[in-house]
């Protein structure tokens, strides 16, 4: 339920503050998931770290909840709070690329397309997600699964520095020499420790990729999944794939595999040839393309303004029972805009030690996502019910783990599952940097309690 708070910033407050009724307020509180309909008491439109510090101080002075919006793409809608202060970082959208050091510094309002476009101008890239409209901030802080993970690791593995504003309003530089404990936490620990106002990334040479989609008749789904799984087990790191199950309004259920090869193109043709010739795919769009074009490919399928409900988990083994369950679920999806995705997690990303970053899930597996999306509010009940029913059916086959960026409002047990063995270390780090849990409108890691012998 929305709450009403009369919030007047100080007369000399130099930052733009929007309240209900002001021009721009409605668009600023609108995010990717149209089911999110929250009304902040104030939206602070930030231009730099000093503005962020002022916004934090404003919330704390009035004892109000604080939320932070970067790209606004998170399915849980944690960018927007009810009755509190929302920091809007969407205008902080600059990218500076240094081709000599192969690094880039990007603002927290940047979308993936902004960073890709800037880095690809000099033939470089950092691992990001799979659609250009995703915000870099949430993606990076939660891990970052995408098409370059097999060769270059997760997005968070390539985060080498940051500028952060703490709960106390201090602006801190974070890197391997300055607060390395905090850098560890930012690599997958979400927005629990402060507001990141600049991200510094390691870049890698990335030229044209061999990428596209393959689709097969539904009758081939079991054979295709098994063959793809076997091919991945022996494939080089340069190959990334994502299986998707959709329900076409005319032909019914469809199984597709998106592929991206980020190495030598001739070698990619050789590696992908068995998959492209298996069981006679009815669609094959695989070919050389620019990396930026491939990153934009899925955008049209996920427009803003749709209603979303997601459930997720990690699938460690593709058994016959799993395949059978998936085959039974897809025809029952209420919305033809929905889908089930299985993104392969492998290669360099899976070889990082589990405790090297806050992101702990470093094994070969599939990130399985039940992605429900639809247009009308009167369809909420049946689409949400399908998502829950599908997750219950698959749960016996899923690990007790989940990708934090796929979580909705699922509670503290699921947050613990997202961080596994790293959770207690993250809670201790939270206690050091945000003991009052100012940054709690997120997949929250509560501060570890102080012992009786410790000074608070």
N, C-alpha and C positions, 0 to 999 in steps of 0.2 A: 504494500500500500504506500502511495506517495505521501510524503510529509511536507508541511509548509513551514518554511523558516524565513524570516525577514532578515536578510543579510546585507548590511551596508558596509562596503569596504571603506577604509579611511579616505578622507577627501583628497589626500595627496598620493593615493595609490596610483602608480604610473602605468599599470598594465590594464588592458581592456578586460572588463568584467561584464558578462552577460547574465541577465536574469530573465525570468519568464516574461514574455511580452516584448523583449528587446529584439530588434532585427538580428537575425543570425542565430538566435537561441535554439529554435526548433531544428535547424539543420545541424548545429553543433552537437546536439544530444542524440541525433540519429546515427545508428551504426549498422554494420553489415547484417546482423540478425534482426529482422523486423519484429521479432517477438519481444525485443527489449524496448520497454516504454517507461523509462525512468526520468524523473525531473529533478535535476540538481537545483539547489538554492542559488548557486552561482557557478558560472563557467568562466574560468580564468584562461584567457587566450595568451599563451606564452610565446615569447620570441627568443628567449635565451635562458641560461641557467639562473640568472638573477630573478627573472620573472617567476620561474619555478619555485625558487626559495621564498619569494613573497607569497605565492599561492599556498605553499605549505604552511607558512606562518599564519595566514588568514584562517585556514581551516583549524589550526590548533588553537588560535586565540578564541575562536567561537565554539570550540569543542565539537567540531563537525567531522563527519566521515569524509574521507578523501579518496577520490578515484583519479586514474590517469589514463588519458586517451592518446595513443600514438596513431596507428592506422585504423583503429576501430573495427578490426576484422575478427576479434575473438568471439567464438560462438557463445560463451557464457555471458557476454555483454559487460564484462567487468570494467570497461572503460567508463561506464556511466553509473552514477550513484543516485539514490533518491534522497533529496533534502540536504545534501552536503555540498562539498566543493569538488568540482571536476576540473582538473588541469588538462587543457586542450593543447597538445603539442603538435597538432597537424600542420602548423605553419613553419615548424622547424624542419625544413625539408631540403637542406643543402647536402651536396656530396662533393668532397675534395679527394681526388685520386692522385697518388704519387707513383708514377710508373717505375721510377728508379728503385724505390724501396718496396714496390709491389704492396702498397697499403692504401686503404681508403678510410676516410673519416666521414660518417654519415649522421645526419640529424635524426631524432627519434620519430619525426613525422613522415619520414621517407617510406615509400612503398617499394616492394621488390623491383618493380619496373624502373624506378628512379636509380637505384643502385646498379642494376644490370646495364642500363643504358650508359651510365657514366663510365663504368669499368670496361665495358666491351668496346668503347671507343679506342682503347689502347690494347685490345686483345686480352684482357684480364677478366677474372670473375672470382667471386667467393661463393661457396655453397649457400644456397638460399632455399626457398620453398618451391611450389609447383604452379603458382599463378601470380601474375604480376601485380594484382591488386592487394595482396597481403602486406600488412605493415611489417617492417623489419624489426621493430622493437620487441613486440611480443614473440615473434618467431625466434629471434636470437636468444632471448632470455629463457625461453622454454626448451631450447634444443636446436631445432631447425632441420627438418627432414626434406630432402629434395633430390634433384637429379645428379648432383655431383658428390653425393655422400660416399659412394663406394671408393672413389679415387682420392677425395680430399677431406673426408670427415664431415661432421655436422657443422651447421652455422656456428654454434657456440664453440666448437673446437678451433675456429678461425677468428674468434674474438680475442684480440691481443691487448686491448686497452679500452678504457671508457672514461667519460666524465660523468660524475654522479652527484646529485644533490641529496643529502642525507635528511633524516627526519628532523634534525636540528637546524636545517637550512644551510649547512656547510657545503661548499662545492669542493669536491675531492677528485684528484686524478687517480686512476686505478690502472695498474699494469703489473708486469712481473716483478718490478722493483718497488712499486708503491701499492701497499695493501694487497698483496697476492692472495690472502685469504678471501678477500672480497671478490677478486677476479674469479677465483674458483667458484664462488657462489653465483656470480652472474652468468656463468657458463651452464645454464640450465635451471637455476633456482628461481626463475620468474622475477616479478617485480616486488619482491619481498624486502629488499634491503635499501631501497632509495629510488629516485627517479633518474634514469640514465638520460643525459642530455646530449651525449655524443658517443658513437660506437666506432672503434677503430678495428678494421678487419685486415687479415692477411689475404692477399690475392694470389691467384694462380693463372698461368697461361691457359686460356680456353678459346679455341677457334671455332669454326663451324662444327656442328655435331651431326651425327646420324640419328635421326629421331623421327617418330611418328607413331601411328596406332595400327594395331592388327585386331580384327574381329572375326569371330567364328559363329556358326550356327549353335544354338543352345544344345542341340543333340551331342555336340563335341565337348561340352564343358568339362566333363570329368577327365577325358584324355588330355585336353589342353592344359589343365591345371597341373596334372602329374608331369607332363613333359616339360613345362615351363619350370617347375620346381627342380627337376633333375638338371636342366640346362644351367640354372643359376648356381647350383652347387659347385660347378666346375668353371664358371665364367670368370674372366678377368675383372678387376676392380672398375674398369672403365664403363662397364655395363650397369645401367640402372633400369629397373622396370617397375611398373605399377599395374596390377590387375584391377579391372573394374567390372562390376555386374550392374546392368541397368535393365529397365523394362521399356522397350520401345513401344509407343502406342499402336504401331501398325504390325510389327513383326513379333512382338512379345519379348521375352528375356533374351539378353545378348551378353556374351562374355567377350571382353576386349583386354588387350595388353598394350599399354604405352611403353615405349622403349626409348632410351637415350644412351648413345655411345659417345663418350667424350674424349676418345683417343684418335689414333690414325684411322681414317675413314675406310681405307681398304681392308684393314684388319677387322673393323666393325662389320663390314659386309660379310666377311667370312664367319665371324662369331654368330651373327644373327641369321645366317642362311638357313640353318635347321629349323628355327622357330617360324620363319617366314614361309617355309614350304610344308610345315606340319599340318595335316588335316585340312588342307586347302582353305585358308582364310578367305572370307568373302570381302574383306576390306584390308588393304595394305597401303598405308600412306607414308611408309618409312622412306626417308631420303635425306640428303644433306640439307641443312638449314642453319640459319644463325641461331646462336643460343638465346638471344633476346626474343626472336620470333617464337621459338619453342616454349619459352617461359610464358608467353602471352596466349598460347594456344587454348588453354582451358577457360579463359576469362569469361567467354560468352555463356558458359554453362552455370556460372555462379554470380548472377547479377545482384546488385544491392536491392533491398526491398523485399526479398523473400523471407519466409519464416523458416527457422532452422531448429532441428533437434538432433544431436549426435550422441552416439554411444561408441565406445572404443575399447580396444585391448590388444595385447601382443599375442600373436599366434606363432608358437615355436615349432610346430610340426603339422604338416598338411596331410592328415590321415584321411582314410576313406570316409570315416564318420563326419569329419569336417566338410569334406567335399559334398557329401550327401545333404548335410544340413544347409549349406549355402544354396545348393540346387533347389531345395524346397522353399527357402525363404524368398528368393528373388521374385518369383512370379506373384507373390502376395504383397509386394510393395504398393501402398495406396497411391503414391505420386510417381509419375514418370520422370520427374525432375530429381528424384532421390537416387541413391546408389549405394553399393557396398564397394569399398576400396581395400586393396591389399598392397601396400607399398613395401617393397623388399628393403630390408635393413641388413646391410652386409658390407664387406670390404673394409676400408680404412675406418669407417665409423664404428664397426663392430669390434675392431682390434684395440681400441683405446681402453686402458684399464678402467674398471667400473668406478673407482674412487678418484680418478684423475680430474674429473669435472663433477659438477652437481648432477649432471645427467647420467644415470647409472646403468641404463639398459643396453649393455654392450655385448650382445650376442647376435648371431645370425637368426633372423626371425622376420615375420611380416607385421607391420603396423596395420591392424585391421580396423577400419572405420565404417560404421553404419551412419551414413550421412543422409538424414532426412531433410528435404527442403520442399516447400510448397508455397502457394500464393495467398490463400484465403484463411482467415481466422476460424471460419466454421469447419475447417478441415484439421484443426489442431488435434483434437482428441484421437482421431483414428491414426494419424501419422505418428504421434507420440506413442500410442499404444503399440504400433508396429515396431518402432525402434526398441522399446522395452522388451517386447516379446522376442524379437530377433536376438537381442543381447542375452536374454535368459537362455535361449536355445544354444547359443555358441559358448556361453560362459564355462561349461565343463571342459572346453578345449583350450581356453585362454590362460595365459600365465597370470599370476597375481601381481600385475604390473600394468601400467597404462602411460601413454604419452600425455604429458600435462597439457599440451596445447590442444588436445582433443576433448578435454574435460568440460562438461557443463557444470551446473550447480549440483554436485554429487556428494559433497560432504567431506569431512576430515579423513575418513578411512581411505577414500579414493586418492586424496592428496598424498597420504602416506604410501599408497601403492605406486604413485608416480615417482617417488623418490627412494623407495626401497631402503637399502642399507645406508644411504647417504642422509636420510631424514634427520637423524639425531645431530649430526654435524651441522646441518643447515639450521636446525633449531637453535643451536649454540651460537652460530653466526648471526642469526636474527636477534638474539638477545644482546649481542655486542653492538649491532648497528641500528636496531629499531626495537628497543626493549618495551616500548609502549604500544607496539603493533599499529603504528600510524598507517603503515602500508598493508592494509588487511583486505581491501576490496580486490581480491585476486584469488588464485588457488593458494590459500593462505597457509603459511608455515608459522605456527604460533611460537613466540620466543620460549626457549627452554627456561624453566623456573630457576630463580636464584636459590642457592642453598642458604641455610641460616648463617653460615660462616662467611658468605660473600657480601661485599658491598654492592648495593644496587647503583 
